Amino acid sequence: MTDLGGPGDPRVRGPGDGPEAVAAQIADAVESLTALWSDAAQDAPLRLSLHQLRALRALEAAPGLNLTALADRLDIGLPTASRLCDRLAAAGLLERAPHPDTRREVQLWLTPHGRHVLGDVAGRRAQALAAALAAMEPAERVALSRGLRGFLAARDAGLRRAGGADGTDPADGP
């Protein structure tokens, strides 16, 4: 195990610790985390596909989206989004309601059951992740936490440089 004692620690950087090697290790870890995430979701009483979970999470983050906005957020076609919402509505997880200002537009909302299901899945995922972290040595957890904080700080700094002084991402638009 590499002891991440700090930037001046000569043990920190070895031949396999360059950005490309670490990126490959992270890619492997992300695949494992994705499998853990998916398995935990499938253990829930109501099994949902990853697309269905993504749709519910999008509606949790932005209640009242219309179908077009949901399709855009999920990067799927409108007919696919419509069928996805039909299945979620049939399962009692989302409801459609007329937009208060535009009669032709329909808003999508999570039902209380939909919020409960998302909470259950989030709890199962947190338990699975906690179990994996509990199997690590304490020093490894500390190093992982430190590394993740460093990664997020570097990413945020890169976004600020790319987006200007206000820290916005230019890809998000005006």
C-alpha positions in Angstrom: 0.0 0.0 0.0 1.3 3.5 -0.8 1.4 5.7 2.3 0.2 9.0 1.2 2.1 11.0 3.8 1.9 14.3 1.9 3.3 16.0 -1.2 6.9 15.8 0.0 6.8 12.1 0.8 9.2 10.4 -1.7 7.1 7.2 -1.4 4.0 9.0 -2.8 5.1 8.8 -6.5 6.2 5.6 -8.0 6.3 4.4 -11.6 2.6 3.3 -11.5 1.4 6.5 -9.8 1.4 8.8 -12.9 -1.9 10.3 -14.1 -2.5 7.6 -16.7 -1.9 4.7 -14.4 -4.1 6.3 -11.7 -6.8 7.0 -14.3 -6.8 3.3 -15.2 -7.1 2.3 -11.5 -9.9 4.8 -11.0 -11.7 3.4 -14.1 -11.6 0.0 -12.6 -12.8 1.3 -9.3 -15.7 3.1 -11.0 -16.7 -0.1 -12.7 -16.7 -1.9 -9.3 -18.6 0.9 -7.7 -21.2 0.9 -10.5 -21.7 -2.8 -10.0 -22.0 -2.3 -6.2 -24.5 0.5 -6.9 -26.5 -1.5 -9.3 -26.6 -4.7 -7.1 -27.7 -2.6 -4.1 -30.5 -1.1 -6.1 -31.6 -4.5 -7.4 -31.9 -5.7 -3.8 -34.7 -3.2 -3.1 -38.2 -4.6 -2.9 -39.1 -2.8 -6.2 -36.6 -3.5 -8.9 -36.0 -0.6 -11.2 -33.7 -0.3 -14.2 -30.8 2.2 -14.1 -32.8 4.4 -16.6 -35.8 4.4 -14.3 -33.6 5.3 -11.3 -31.9 8.0 -13.2 -35.4 9.4 -14.2 -36.6 9.4 -10.6 -33.4 11.0 -9.4 -33.7 13.7 -12.1 -37.3 14.4 -11.0 -36.1 14.5 -7.3 -33.5 17.1 -8.2 -35.8 19.1 -10.5 -39.5 18.5 -9.6 -42.0 19.5 -12.2 -39.9 18.9 -15.3 -41.8 18.4 -18.5 -41.2 15.3 -20.7 -38.9 17.2 -23.1 -36.7 18.5 -20.3 -36.5 15.0 -18.7 -35.5 13.5 -22.0 -32.8 16.1 -22.4 -31.5 15.5 -18.9 -31.4 11.7 -19.5 -30.0 12.1 -23.0 -32.7 9.9 -24.5 -35.3 10.4 -27.2 -38.8 11.8 -26.4 -40.6 8.5 -27.3 -38.3 6.6 -25.0 -38.8 9.1 -22.2 -42.6 8.9 -22.7 -42.6 5.1 -22.4 -40.3 5.3 -19.3 -42.7 7.7 -17.6 -45.6 5.5 -18.5 -44.0 2.6 -16.7 -43.0 4.8 -13.7 -46.6 6.2 -13.5 -48.1 2.7 -13.8 -45.8 1.6 -10.8 -47.1 4.6 -8.8 -43.7 6.3 -8.7 -44.5 9.5 -10.6 -47.5 11.5 -11.6 -48.3 13.8 -14.4 -50.0 17.1 -13.8 -51.1 19.9 -16.1 -48.7 22.9 -16.1 -50.5 25.7 -14.3 -49.6 28.3 -17.0 -49.5 26.2 -20.2 -52.4 23.8 -20.8 -50.5 21.9 -23.4 -47.6 21.1 -21.1 -47.5 18.4 -18.5 -45.3 18.4 -15.5 -43.8 15.3 -13.9 -43.7 14.8 -10.1 -42.5 12.1 -7.8 -45.2 10.5 -5.8 -44.7 9.9 -2.0 -44.1 6.2 -3.0 -41.5 7.3 -5.6 -39.7 9.4 -2.9 -39.8 6.4 -0.6 -38.3 4.0 -3.2 -35.5 6.5 -3.9 -34.8 6.8 -0.2 -34.7 3.0 0.1 -32.3 2.6 -2.8 -30.1 5.4 -1.4 -30.0 3.7 2.0 -29.1 0.3 0.4 -26.4 1.9 -1.6 -25.0 3.7 1.4 -24.9 0.4 3.4 -23.2 -1.5 0.6 -20.6 1.2 0.2 -20.1 1.4 4.0 -19.5 -2.3 4.1 -16.9 -2.1 1.4 -15.2 0.8 3.2 -15.3 -1.1 6.5 -13.3 -3.9 4.9 -10.5 -1.4 4.2 -7.7 -0.6 6.6 -8.3 2.7 8.4 -5.2 4.3 6.7 -6.5 3.2 3.3 -9.9 5.0 4.1 -8.0 8.1 5.1 -5.9 8.0 2.0 -9.0 7.5 -0.2 -10.8 10.3 1.5 -7.8 12.6 1.1 -7.4 11.6 -2.6 -11.1 12.2 -3.3 -11.0 15.6 -1.7 -7.9 16.4 -3.8 -9.6 15.2 -7.0 -12.7 17.3 -6.3 -10.7 20.4 -5.6 -8.7 19.9 -8.8 -11.8 19.4 -10.8 -13.5 22.5 -9.3 -10.4 24.6 -9.9 -10.4 23.4 -13.5 -14.1 24.3 -13.9 -13.4 27.7 -12.5 -10.5 28.3 -14.9 -12.6 27.1 -17.8 -15.7 28.9 -16.8 -14.3 32.2 -15.6 -14.2 33.8 -12.3 -17.7 32.9 -11.3 -16.9 29.2 -11.3 -19.7 28.3 -13.8 -19.2 25.6 -16.4 -19.4 27.1 -19.9 -21.0 23.8 -21.1 -24.0 24.7 -18.9 -24.9 27.7 -21.1 -25.9 31.2 -20.0 
